[in-house]
Amino acid sequence: MFVYGLINSAVLALMAIGFNLTFGISGVANFAYGAIYVVSGFLTWSLINKLNMPYPVSAISTIIIIGILGALIYRFIIKRIRGLVISEVIATFGISIVILEFLRYVGFIGFKYSLPMFITGSVEIFDAYVDIQRLLIICFVILLIIALYIFTHHTKIGRAFRGIAQEEHTSLSLGINPDWIASLSMGLGSSLGAFAAIVILPLGTITVDGGYDVLINALSVCIVGGLGSTFGIIIASVIIGYAQTLTATYLAPHWTMIVSLLAILIILVFKPSGILGHQKELEERV
């Protein structure tokens, strides 16, 4: 249980990193994130099976295409309503519904859609046999967090990201274009969502309805950990990941989504800013 709880925590963290990055930089809650995750899986599958592209080339192409798509969504839709939180939520959630229902309409339904494993086989850890693909997820999460830290602290664009996140008006006076940086954050967040899909989806099948599950899981991790806090989502992923594993073991797997929803409810009641969130508490905002 320890091993599978750790793996589930890594899966949740990988799902949430892209959503958290976009919100942390631009303040936009991208409710199209789940749809972007799913369309990334179907796009990779199509490139492999319809265009006969090698798996690595298909994966890299998908990450680039989805990143461009995310930036375009910001440029032509979100930019016009930025700062209007309700409008942003409605717009991105509307985009999500359009994407997912379009996929359903063109026939991406059933259980035949899946991505190949990076490495097949399994290893024994603490008397439990674990797929190597699942262990790779843990490695990818660690490497991704290190890479993001280096990017945000030691590159010019990364420092601009941090500047906009900390104080947008001051950054504007220093010549940083907030809309340009926000579009980049939306594109990078979408690319991270595509990366998560390519790494996680080989463990199962690609389904349209999976987009809603990914969105709920990403939201729960980010809200519990604190929107904008990378270390917060790591803590939240471990808490929710092990809670879901215990629920699946002692109750039933279909109850795991209740854990995510319950976690959101509890944190909003007792600490609306999240465990390590930098947002104001509810009573300060009212």
C-alpha positions in Angstrom: 0.0 0.0 0.0 2.9 2.4 0.7 4.3 2.0 -2.8 1.0 2.4 -4.6 0.1 5.3 -2.4 3.3 7.0 -3.3 2.7 6.3 -7.0 -0.9 7.7 -6.8 0.5 10.8 -5.1 3.0 11.3 -7.9 0.2 10.9 -10.5 -1.9 13.6 -8.8 1.1 15.9 -8.5 1.9 15.4 -12.2 -1.7 16.2 -13.1 -1.8 19.3 -11.0 1.6 21.0 -11.8 0.4 22.5 -15.1 -2.8 23.9 -13.7 -0.9 25.3 -10.7 1.7 26.9 -12.8 -0.8 28.8 -15.0 -2.7 30.0 -12.0 0.4 30.9 -10.0 1.7 33.1 -12.9 -1.3 34.6 -14.6 -4.0 34.1 -12.0 -6.2 32.3 -14.5 -7.9 29.2 -13.3 -7.8 27.1 -16.5 -10.9 24.9 -16.3 -10.1 23.6 -19.8 -7.1 21.8 -18.3 -8.9 18.4 -18.1 -9.9 18.6 -21.8 -6.4 19.6 -22.8 -5.1 16.5 -20.9 -7.5 14.2 -22.8 -7.0 15.8 -26.2 -3.3 15.4 -25.7 -3.8 11.7 -25.3 -6.0 11.4 -28.4 -3.6 13.5 -30.4 -0.6 11.4 -29.5 -2.6 8.2 -30.3 -3.6 9.7 -33.7 -0.1 10.6 -34.6 1.1 7.1 -33.8 -1.7 5.1 -35.4 -2.9 7.3 -38.2 0.3 9.0 -39.4 2.6 6.2 -38.3 4.9 8.6 -36.5 7.4 7.2 -33.9 6.3 7.4 -30.3 8.9 9.9 -29.2 8.3 12.2 -32.1 4.5 11.9 -31.5 4.9 12.8 -27.9 7.2 15.8 -28.5 4.9 17.0 -31.3 1.9 16.8 -29.0 3.6 18.7 -26.2 4.5 21.5 -28.7 1.1 21.6 -30.4 -0.8 21.7 -27.1 1.5 24.4 -25.8 0.7 26.6 -28.8 -3.0 25.8 -28.4 -2.9 26.9 -24.7 -1.2 30.2 -25.7 -3.8 30.8 -28.4 -6.6 30.2 -26.0 -5.2 33.0 -23.8 -4.4 35.3 -26.7 -7.8 35.2 -28.4 -10.2 34.4 -25.5 -8.9 34.9 -22.0 -7.0 38.1 -22.7 -10.3 39.9 -23.4 -11.8 38.9 -20.1 -8.7 38.7 -17.8 -9.4 39.9 -14.3 -13.1 38.9 -14.5 -12.8 35.7 -12.5 -16.3 34.4 -13.1 -16.0 35.1 -16.8 -12.6 33.3 -16.9 -14.1 30.2 -15.3 -17.1 30.2 -17.5 -15.0 30.7 -20.7 -12.4 28.0 -19.9 -15.1 25.5 -18.7 -17.0 26.2 -21.9 -13.9 25.5 -23.9 -13.5 22.3 -22.0 -17.0 21.1 -22.8 -16.6 22.1 -26.5 -13.4 20.1 -26.8 -14.6 17.0 -24.9 -17.9 16.8 -26.7 -16.3 17.4 -30.1 -14.0 14.4 -29.4 -17.1 12.4 -28.5 -18.8 13.5 -31.6 -16.0 12.5 -34.0 -16.0 9.0 -32.5 -13.3 8.9 -29.8 -15.3 6.6 -27.6 -14.7 3.1 -26.4 -11.8 1.2 -24.9 -9.5 0.8 -27.9 -7.6 4.0 -27.4 -4.4 3.7 -25.3 -0.8 4.7 -25.4 2.1 2.3 -25.3 4.3 2.0 -22.2 7.6 3.7 -22.2 9.2 0.6 -20.7 7.4 -2.7 -20.3 7.8 -5.0 -17.3 7.6 -4.8 -13.6 9.9 -5.0 -10.5 9.2 -6.2 -7.0 9.3 -3.6 -4.2 8.3 -4.6 -0.6 6.6 -7.8 -1.8 4.6 -5.9 -4.4 5.1 -6.0 -8.2 5.1 -2.5 -9.7 5.1 -1.6 -13.4 8.2 0.2 -14.4 5.9 2.9 -16.0 4.5 3.7 -12.6 8.0 4.1 -11.2 8.9 6.4 -14.1 6.1 8.7 -13.0 7.7 9.3 -9.7 11.0 10.0 -11.4 9.4 12.4 -13.9 7.7 14.4 -11.0 11.0 14.8 -9.2 12.8 15.9 -12.4 10.0 18.2 -13.4 9.9 20.0 -10.1 13.7 20.5 -10.2 13.5 21.7 -13.8 10.8 24.2 -13.0 12.8 25.5 -10.0 15.9 26.0 -12.2 13.7 27.6 -15.0 12.0 30.1 -12.7 15.1 31.1 -10.7 17.9 31.0 -13.3 16.4 32.1 -16.6 15.2 35.5 -17.8 11.7 34.3 -18.7 11.5 32.4 -15.5 12.3 35.5 -13.5 9.7 37.4 -15.5 7.2 34.7 -14.5 8.1 35.2 -10.8 7.9 39.0 -11.2 4.4 38.9 -12.7 3.3 36.4 -10.1 4.6 38.6 -7.2 3.6 42.1 -8.4 2.2 42.6 -11.9 2.1 46.4 -11.8 5.7 46.8 -10.7 6.8 44.3 -13.3 5.0 46.3 -16.0 7.0 49.4 -15.0 10.2 47.3 -15.5 9.2 46.6 -19.1 7.7 43.1 -18.6 4.5 42.6 -20.7 2.0 40.8 -18.4 -0.2 39.6 -21.3 2.8 38.1 -23.1 4.0 36.4 -19.9 0.5 35.2 -19.1 0.1 33.7 -22.6 3.5 31.9 -22.1 2.3 30.6 -18.7 -0.9 29.3 -20.3 1.1 27.6 -23.0 3.6 26.1 -20.6 0.9 24.9 -18.3 -0.9 23.3 -21.2 2.3 21.6 -22.3 2.8 20.2 -18.8 -0.8 18.9 -19.0 0.1 17.2 -22.3 3.3 15.8 -20.7 1.3 14.4 -17.8 -1.2 12.8 -20.2 1.6 11.1 -22.2 3.2 9.7 -19.1 0.1 8.7 -17.2 -2.3 7.4 -19.9 -0.2 4.3 -20.8 -1.5 2.9 -17.4 -5.1 2.7 -18.8 -7.3 3.8 -21.7 -8.0 7.3 -23.0 -11.6 8.3 -22.4 -13.5 11.6 -23.0 -15.0 11.5 -19.5 -11.6 11.2 -18.0 -11.1 14.9 -18.6 -13.6 15.8 -15.9 -11.8 13.5 -13.5 -8.5 15.0 -14.2 -9.9 18.5 -13.7 -11.4 17.6 -10.3 -8.2 15.9 -9.1 -6.0 18.8 -10.3 -8.4 21.3 -8.6 -8.4 19.3 -5.3 -4.6 19.1 -5.1 -4.1 22.8 -6.0 -6.9 24.1 -3.6 -5.8 21.9 -0.7 -2.1 22.7 -1.2 -2.7 26.3 -1.9 -3.1 27.8 -5.4 0.3 29.0 -6.7 2.4 26.9 -4.2 4.5 24.2 -5.8 5.5 22.7 -2.4 1.9 22.9 -1.3 0.7 20.7 -4.2 3.4 18.1 -3.3 2.0 18.0 0.3 -1.6 17.9 -0.9 -0.8 15.2 -3.5 0.6 12.9 -0.7 -2.4 13.5 1.5 -5.0 13.0 -1.2 -3.0 10.2 -2.9 -2.8 8.1 0.2 -6.4 8.9 1.2 -7.5 7.7 -2.3 -5.4 4.5 -2.0 -6.9 3.7 1.4 -10.4 4.4 0.1 -9.9 2.1 -2.9 -8.4 -0.6 -0.8 -11.0 -0.7 2.1 -14.1 0.6 0.3 -14.1 0.5 -3.5 -12.2 2.3 -6.3 -15.2 4.3 -7.5 -15.2 6.1 -4.1 -11.8 7.7 -4.8 -13.3 10.8 -6.5 -15.3 11.5 -3.4 -12.0 11.9 -1.6 -11.0 14.7 -3.9 -14.4 16.5 -3.6 -14.4 16.1 0.2 -10.8 17.4 0.4 -11.9 20.6 -1.4 -14.9 21.0 0.9 -12.9 20.6 4.1 -10.1 22.9 3.1 -12.5 25.6 1.9 -14.3 25.5 5.3 -11.3 25.5 7.6 -8.5 27.2 5.5 -9.7 28.7 2.2 -6.2 29.7 1.1 -4.9 26.1 1.3 -2.1 24.5 3.3 0.6 26.8 1.9 -1.4 29.2 -0.2 -0.5 32.8 -0.5 -4.1 33.9 -1.3 -6.0 35.9 1.3 -8.2 34.1 3.7 -11.9 34.1 3.1 -12.7 36.5 6.0 -10.1 39.0 4.7 -11.7 39.0 1.2 -15.3 39.5 2.4 
